Amino acid sequence: MKKGKRQMTQIVKDNALINASYNLELVEQRIVLQAIVKARETETGFDTKTPLSIHASEYEKLYAVSKDAAYKALKDAVLSLFERQFTFTELQDEKLKVVKSRWVSQIAYVDKSAEVQIIFSPAVASMCSRLERHFTSYDLDQIAGLSSKYAVRLYELVIAWKSTGKTPVFKLQDFRDKIGLLDENEYSTMSNFKKFVLDLAVDQINEHTDIKLTYEQHKTGRTITGFSFKFKQKVKQQKI
């Protein structure tokens, strides 16, 4: 008897997308990541014409939420995800250009089957499939227990430096943009930023993912101007 294949749950993103500036709510991030996994499971891959389906039952199982919460999550995503944009940089003729793109070119909710159907924008499809370039991969299960949208983004940002276990210094404004704080008035004081964004994200990552994360703050005079991160893979517990 043949063993069943292990379900593919790898998220793979071009580092240009990992380092993009955007603000997606937690549910939106979860659905986008599920759709990336779905695209990698299909023969057509990141087809910009064929919809990818995310069922409420799949969302419910992966993120351990109630059936009602899963239905609501998918319905809400249809209302908001189409409008979401992100900004990234790339080289063109040795010149750096700033590009703005949508995440999806089409999104629909099918009430009878309780599913969202997504077609990624060409930019996203390209950056999740061009694996000959610099890319980051991780298992979708690692972010399933995270309930902060900032924790999901921080995990992605640091895991891109998996080979070294430490990141460069992220300048404060750049870090805020990458983690999704595009409004300069949102958590503008450092005490609130740390309490509701940074420390919350680090605590969730340390509790629910495969890494142990710490950070260092960098100052100019007395003012915090940036952060850097170090992390180690957790030691897997041996089953007795």
C-alpha positions as CSV (number, residue, x, y, z in Angstrom):
1,M,0.0,0.0,0.0
2,K,1.4,3.4,-1.0
3,K,1.9,6.0,1.6
4,G,-0.1,9.2,1.0
5,K,1.8,12.3,0.1
6,R,2.4,14.9,2.8
7,Q,0.3,17.9,2.0
8,M,2.5,20.8,0.7
9,T,2.3,23.7,3.0
10,Q,5.4,25.7,2.0
11,I,5.1,29.4,1.5
12,V,7.7,30.6,-1.1
13,K,8.0,34.3,-1.8
14,D,10.6,36.4,-3.8
15,N,12.5,38.6,-1.3
16,A,11.2,41.7,-3.1
17,L,7.7,40.7,-1.8
18,I,9.0,39.8,1.6
19,N,10.5,43.3,1.9
20,A,7.5,45.1,0.4
21,S,5.6,47.7,2.3
22,Y,2.0,46.9,2.9
23,N,-0.8,46.6,5.5
24,L,-2.9,43.5,5.4
25,E,-5.1,42.5,8.2
26,L,-4.6,39.1,9.8
27,V,-7.4,37.4,7.9
28,E,-6.2,38.9,4.6
29,Q,-2.6,37.7,5.3
30,R,-3.8,34.2,6.2
31,I,-5.9,33.9,3.0
32,V,-3.1,35.2,0.8
33,L,-0.7,32.7,2.3
34,Q,-3.2,29.8,1.9
35,A,-3.7,30.8,-1.8
36,I,0.1,30.8,-2.3
37,V,0.2,27.2,-1.0
38,K,-2.7,26.3,-3.2
39,A,-1.0,27.7,-6.3
40,R,2.1,25.6,-5.6
41,E,-0.1,22.5,-5.2
42,T,-1.7,22.9,-8.6
43,E,-0.2,21.9,-12.0
44,T,-0.9,25.3,-13.5
45,G,0.9,27.1,-10.6
46,F,0.5,30.9,-10.4
47,D,-1.9,31.2,-13.3
48,T,-3.2,34.8,-13.6
49,K,-6.4,33.5,-15.3
50,T,-7.5,30.5,-13.2
51,P,-9.0,31.2,-9.7
52,L,-7.6,29.5,-6.6
53,S,-10.2,28.3,-4.1
54,I,-9.9,28.6,-0.3
55,H,-12.8,26.8,1.5
56,A,-14.1,27.9,4.9
57,S,-13.5,24.3,6.2
58,E,-9.8,24.6,5.3
59,Y,-9.5,28.0,7.0
60,E,-11.3,26.6,10.0
61,K,-9.0,23.6,10.3
62,L,-5.7,25.4,9.8
63,Y,-6.3,28.4,12.1
64,A,-8.4,26.5,14.7
65,V,-11.3,28.9,14.5
66,S,-15.1,28.2,14.6
67,K,-17.1,27.5,11.5
68,D,-18.9,30.8,11.8
69,A,-15.5,32.7,12.2
70,A,-14.2,31.0,9.1
71,Y,-17.3,31.9,7.1
72,K,-17.0,35.5,8.2
73,A,-13.3,35.7,7.5
74,L,-13.8,34.6,3.9
75,K,-16.7,37.0,3.3
76,D,-14.9,39.9,4.9
77,A,-11.8,39.2,2.7
78,V,-13.8,39.6,-0.4
79,L,-14.8,43.1,0.7
80,S,-11.3,44.3,1.5
81,L,-8.6,42.3,-0.2
82,F,-9.3,43.5,-3.7
83,E,-8.5,47.1,-2.6
84,R,-5.3,46.2,-0.9
85,Q,-2.0,47.4,-2.4
86,F,1.7,47.0,-1.7
87,T,4.8,48.8,-2.8
88,F,8.1,47.2,-3.7
89,T,11.4,48.1,-5.4
90,E,13.2,46.5,-8.3
91,L,16.0,47.2,-10.7
92,Q,15.4,48.2,-14.3
93,D,18.3,49.1,-16.5
94,E,20.5,49.5,-13.4
95,K,18.0,52.0,-12.0
96,L,15.9,51.4,-8.9
97,K,12.2,51.8,-9.5
98,V,9.3,51.9,-7.0
99,V,6.3,49.8,-8.1
100,K,2.8,49.8,-6.6
101,S,0.6,46.7,-7.2
102,R,-2.6,45.1,-6.1
103,W,-2.5,41.7,-4.4
104,V,-5.3,40.2,-6.5
105,S,-6.7,41.0,-9.9
106,Q,-10.0,39.3,-9.0
107,I,-11.7,37.9,-5.9
108,A,-15.1,36.3,-5.4
109,Y,-17.1,34.6,-2.6
110,V,-19.3,31.6,-3.5
111,D,-21.9,31.4,-0.8
112,K,-23.2,27.9,-1.6
113,S,-19.8,26.2,-1.2
114,A,-18.4,28.7,1.3
115,E,-15.3,29.4,-0.6
116,V,-13.2,32.4,-1.7
117,Q,-11.9,32.3,-5.3
118,I,-8.7,34.4,-5.9
119,I,-6.7,35.3,-8.9
120,F,-3.4,36.8,-8.0
121,S,-2.2,40.0,-9.7
122,P,0.7,39.5,-12.3
123,A,3.2,41.0,-9.9
124,V,2.4,38.6,-7.0
125,A,2.2,35.6,-9.3
126,S,5.6,36.5,-10.7
127,M,7.2,37.0,-7.3
128,C,5.9,33.8,-5.9
129,S,7.0,31.6,-8.8
130,R,10.4,33.0,-10.1
131,L,12.4,30.7,-7.9
132,E,15.7,31.3,-9.8
133,R,16.0,34.5,-7.9
134,H,16.4,35.3,-4.2
135,F,13.5,33.8,-2.3
136,T,12.3,32.9,1.2
137,S,10.4,29.8,2.1
138,Y,8.7,28.6,5.3
139,D,6.0,26.3,6.4
140,L,2.5,27.7,6.6
141,D,1.9,25.9,9.9
142,Q,4.5,28.2,11.6
143,I,2.2,31.2,11.3
144,A,-1.1,29.4,12.0
145,G,-1.0,30.1,15.7
146,L,-0.2,33.8,15.3
147,S,-3.1,36.2,16.1
148,S,-1.3,39.4,15.4
149,K,-0.9,40.6,11.9
150,Y,2.4,42.2,12.9
151,A,3.7,38.8,14.2
152,V,3.1,37.3,10.8
153,R,5.0,40.0,9.0
154,L,7.8,40.0,11.5
155,Y,8.2,36.3,11.2
156,E,8.5,36.6,7.4
157,L,11.0,39.5,7.7
158,V,13.3,37.7,10.0
159,I,13.0,34.2,8.5
160,A,14.4,35.7,5.2
161,W,17.7,35.7,7.1
162,K,17.5,32.0,8.1
163,S,21.1,31.3,6.8
164,T,22.7,33.8,9.2
165,G,20.2,33.9,12.1
166,K,20.4,37.6,12.3
167,T,19.1,40.6,10.4
168,P,20.7,43.9,9.4
169,V,19.5,47.0,11.2
170,F,16.1,48.0,10.0
171,K,15.7,51.8,10.2
172,L,12.7,52.7,12.2
173,Q,10.5,54.2,9.4
174,D,11.5,51.4,7.0
175,F,10.6,48.8,9.6
176,R,7.3,50.4,10.4
177,D,6.4,50.4,6.6
178,K,7.5,46.7,6.2
179,I,5.5,45.5,9.2
180,G,2.4,47.3,8.1
181,L,2.3,50.6,10.0
182,L,1.9,52.9,6.9
183,D,0.0,55.5,9.0
184,E,2.6,57.6,10.8
185,N,0.1,58.4,13.5
186,E,-0.6,54.8,14.3
187,Y,1.4,53.7,17.5
188,S,3.5,56.8,17.0
189,T,5.0,56.8,20.5
190,M,7.7,54.2,21.1
191,S,6.1,52.9,24.3
192,N,2.9,52.0,22.4
193,F,4.8,50.7,19.4
194,K,6.7,48.3,21.6
195,K,3.7,47.2,23.6
196,F,1.1,46.7,20.9
197,V,3.3,45.9,17.9
198,L,6.9,44.8,18.5
199,D,6.9,43.0,21.9
200,L,3.5,41.5,21.1
201,A,4.8,40.1,17.8
202,V,8.0,38.8,19.4
203,D,6.1,37.1,22.2
204,Q,3.8,35.3,19.8
205,I,6.6,34.2,17.5
206,N,8.5,32.8,20.5
207,E,5.4,30.9,21.7
208,H,4.0,29.6,18.5
209,T,6.7,29.2,15.8
210,D,9.9,27.2,15.3
211,I,12.3,30.1,16.3
212,K,13.3,31.9,19.4
213,L,13.6,35.6,18.6
214,T,15.3,38.6,20.3
215,Y,15.9,42.1,19.2
216,E,18.3,45.0,19.8
217,Q,17.3,48.6,19.6
218,H,19.7,51.1,18.0
219,K,19.9,54.7,19.0
220,T,21.1,58.0,17.7
221,G,21.7,59.9,20.9
222,R,18.8,59.0,23.1
223,T,16.4,58.4,20.2
224,I,15.7,54.9,19.0
225,T,16.3,54.9,15.2
226,G,16.2,51.2,14.3
227,F,16.0,47.6,15.3
228,S,17.9,44.4,14.5
229,F,16.9,40.8,15.3
230,K,18.6,37.5,16.2
231,F,17.0,34.1,16.2
232,K,17.7,30.4,16.7
233,Q,15.8,27.4,15.7
234,K,14.1,25.8,18.6
235,V,15.3,22.3,19.6
236,K,12.8,19.7,18.6
237,Q,11.5,17.6,21.5
238,Q,12.4,13.9,21.0
239,K,9.4,11.7,21.3
240,I,9.7,9.0,23.9
